[in-house]
Amino acid sequence: MPTYPDELGDNTTGGYCCAFDPLDGSSIIDTNFSVGTIFGIWPGNKLTGVKGKDQAAAGMCVYGPRTTLSIAVKGMEGSHEFLLTPTGRWIRTLDMNTINEGKMCSPGNLRAREDNPHYKALTDYWFDNNYRIRYTGGMVPDVNQIMIKGYGVFAYPASATHPAKLRCLYEVAPIGMLIEKAGGKTSEGEKSVLETVIKDVNQTSQCAFGSAKEIERFEELVGKKGFAPGEYDKKYVDMEDA
């Protein structure tokens, strides 16, 4: 369903706007997998015409055996994990500054292999080179393991019949900030996800998060090659109701 902003208070001259996904991983909650919350905070009073790199802060919570909150703040080095203790206090447990190379992959939207041979080539590379597959069906737990373990790649490409459904505003951009602050790289096929202009709150995008060489490989093998010039931006970056 489409998402629409709610005005909370009188933010006409400044302040901040927050975009969030309250339950990332809703399709796996019945199986008792870890799920999470994602949020991004932008200065000013609008959530359109902005880029991910404009965020003042971003974060994600993971609800699993432990409840953790990872945050990134503009002007502050690194991403930082906090643990919710039994007393209700949050304590900082980890500073994340480096995402190294390593053979671990989270291949999202695998159905896109059917008509995107470039994504098939990428996943075949992972499988042929004995990468460990760590994919739960939830972006928060899959990205969180990359940040905690300090290596790996998460990819969610699109194809003509299997579109990318991740929302730029409250999924791709906040996770992008967390990953890049943690020392990793991101891409929507040609550039950092933080460079994407968010024209609509329901705008979607393919994406990849991880180490530098893995993101370089994603751009080289997948990129936006499966689409005619301008086709990707028209079909997958403009607003979708999916």
C-alpha positions in Angstrom: 0.0 0.0 0.0 1.2 3.6 -0.7 2.6 5.6 2.2 1.7 9.2 3.0 3.3 11.6 5.5 1.5 12.7 8.6 2.1 16.2 10.0 3.0 16.1 13.6 3.1 19.6 15.1 3.9 22.9 13.2 7.2 22.3 11.4 7.1 25.3 9.1 10.5 26.8 9.7 12.8 24.0 10.5 13.1 21.0 12.8 13.3 17.5 11.4 11.3 14.9 9.5 11.4 11.2 10.3 10.6 8.3 7.9 10.4 4.8 9.2 9.4 1.2 8.6 8.0 0.0 11.9 8.2 -3.7 11.0 10.8 -4.8 8.5 10.4 -8.6 8.0 6.6 -8.8 8.4 6.6 -11.9 6.1 8.9 -13.8 8.5 7.4 -12.8 11.8 5.2 -15.9 12.0 8.2 -18.1 11.8 9.8 -16.3 14.8 12.8 -15.0 12.8 14.4 -11.8 13.8 12.6 -8.7 12.5 13.3 -5.0 12.9 12.6 -1.3 12.5 14.3 1.2 10.1 14.3 5.0 10.3 15.9 8.0 8.7 15.8 11.6 10.0 16.1 14.6 7.6 16.5 18.2 8.6 13.8 20.5 7.5 10.1 20.0 6.8 9.9 17.8 3.7 10.7 14.2 2.7 10.7 14.7 -1.1 13.4 16.3 -3.2 16.0 15.0 -0.7 18.8 12.5 -0.9 20.0 9.9 1.5 23.2 11.8 2.1 21.1 14.7 3.5 20.1 12.6 6.5 20.9 13.9 9.9 20.8 10.4 11.4 19.6 6.9 10.6 19.1 3.8 12.6 17.6 0.3 12.8 16.4 -1.9 15.6 16.8 -5.7 15.6 14.3 -7.7 17.6 15.8 -11.1 18.1 17.4 -13.0 21.1 18.6 -9.5 22.0 17.1 -6.1 21.2 19.7 -3.8 19.7 19.7 -0.4 18.1 22.3 0.7 15.6 22.6 4.3 14.7 24.6 6.6 12.5 24.8 10.4 13.0 26.0 13.0 10.5 29.3 14.4 11.5 30.1 11.4 13.8 32.4 8.6 12.7 31.2 5.1 12.5 27.9 3.4 13.2 27.2 2.4 16.8 25.3 -0.5 18.3 23.4 -0.2 21.6 21.9 -3.1 23.6 18.6 -2.9 25.5 19.3 -4.3 29.0 16.8 -6.0 31.3 16.7 -2.8 33.4 15.5 -0.8 30.4 18.8 1.0 29.9 20.6 1.1 26.6 24.4 0.5 26.7 26.8 0.9 23.8 28.2 -2.5 22.8 29.9 -2.0 19.5 31.5 0.7 17.3 31.4 -0.4 13.6 33.9 1.3 11.3 35.1 -1.4 8.8 33.4 -3.8 6.4 36.0 -6.1 5.0 35.9 -8.6 2.1 34.6 -12.0 2.8 32.6 -14.8 1.3 29.1 -14.3 2.7 26.1 -13.2 0.7 22.4 -12.4 1.2 20.8 -12.7 -2.2 17.4 -11.0 -2.2 14.7 -11.1 -4.9 16.2 -14.3 -6.4 13.2 -14.6 -8.7 14.8 -11.8 -10.7 17.3 -14.3 -11.9 14.6 -15.6 -14.3 14.8 -12.6 -16.6 17.8 -10.7 -15.4 20.8 -12.7 -16.7 23.2 -10.2 -15.1 21.9 -11.0 -11.6 22.1 -14.7 -12.5 25.8 -14.1 -13.4 26.4 -12.5 -10.0 24.7 -15.2 -7.9 26.4 -17.9 -10.0 29.7 -16.3 -9.1 28.8 -16.4 -5.4 27.7 -20.1 -5.6 30.6 -21.2 -7.7 33.1 -19.5 -5.3 31.7 -21.2 -2.2 30.1 -18.1 -0.6 28.1 -18.8 2.5 24.5 -17.9 1.9 22.9 -16.1 4.8 19.4 -14.9 3.8 16.4 -14.7 6.1 14.0 -12.8 4.0 14.3 -9.7 6.2 16.6 -6.9 5.2 17.3 -5.7 8.8 18.7 -9.1 10.1 20.6 -9.7 6.9 22.3 -6.2 6.8 22.9 -6.3 10.6 25.0 -9.5 10.3 27.2 -7.8 7.7 27.8 -4.9 10.1 28.3 -7.1 13.1 30.5 -9.6 11.4 32.3 -7.0 9.4 32.1 -8.5 6.0 29.7 -9.7 3.3 27.2 -8.4 0.8 23.4 -8.0 0.6 21.9 -7.5 -2.9 18.3 -6.9 -4.0 18.3 -6.3 -7.8 15.3 -5.8 -10.0 14.2 -7.3 -13.3 11.4 -6.6 -15.8 8.9 -9.0 -14.2 10.2 -8.9 -10.6 10.5 -5.3 -9.5 12.5 -4.0 -6.6 10.1 -3.1 -3.9 12.3 -1.6 -1.3 11.4 2.0 -0.5 14.1 4.6 -0.9 12.9 6.9 1.9 12.5 4.6 4.8 14.4 1.4 3.8 17.2 2.0 1.3 18.5 5.4 2.3 18.6 4.8 6.1 20.3 1.4 5.7 22.7 3.0 3.2 23.8 5.6 5.7 24.3 2.9 8.4 26.4 0.8 6.0 28.5 3.7 4.7 29.2 5.0 8.2 30.2 1.5 9.2 32.9 1.5 6.5 31.0 -0.2 3.7 29.8 0.7 0.3 26.3 0.9 -1.3 24.9 1.0 -4.9 21.7 1.2 -6.8 23.5 -0.1 -9.8 25.6 2.9 -10.8 26.1 5.0 -7.8 25.7 5.2 -4.0 22.1 4.8 -2.8 22.7 8.0 -0.9 23.0 10.0 -4.1 19.4 9.0 -5.3 17.0 11.9 -5.3 13.9 10.9 -3.5 11.1 12.4 -5.6 8.2 10.5 -3.9 7.7 8.9 -0.6 6.8 5.6 -2.3 9.7 5.6 -4.7 11.5 2.2 -4.9 15.0 1.1 -5.9 17.2 -1.9 -6.3 20.2 -1.9 -4.0 23.4 -3.6 -2.7 25.2 -3.1 0.6 28.5 -4.5 1.6 32.3 -4.4 1.2 34.0 -2.3 -1.5 34.9 -5.1 -3.9 31.5 -6.7 -3.6 29.7 -3.5 -4.5 32.1 -3.0 -7.4 31.3 -6.5 -8.6 27.5 -5.7 -8.3 27.9 -2.6 -10.4 30.0 -4.5 -13.0 27.9 -7.6 -13.3 24.4 -6.3 -12.6 24.3 -2.5 -12.7 21.2 -1.5 -14.7 22.2 -3.6 -17.8 18.9 -5.5 -17.9 17.0 -2.3 -18.9 16.9 -0.1 -21.9 18.2 3.5 -21.4 15.9 5.3 -19.0 13.7 2.2 -18.5 14.9 1.4 -15.0 14.4 5.0 -13.7 10.9 5.1 -15.3 9.7 1.7 -14.0 11.5 1.1 -10.8 12.4 4.4 -9.3 9.2 6.2 -9.9 6.3 5.7 -7.5 4.9 2.1 -7.2 1.9 0.9 -5.3 3.4 -2.6 -4.8 
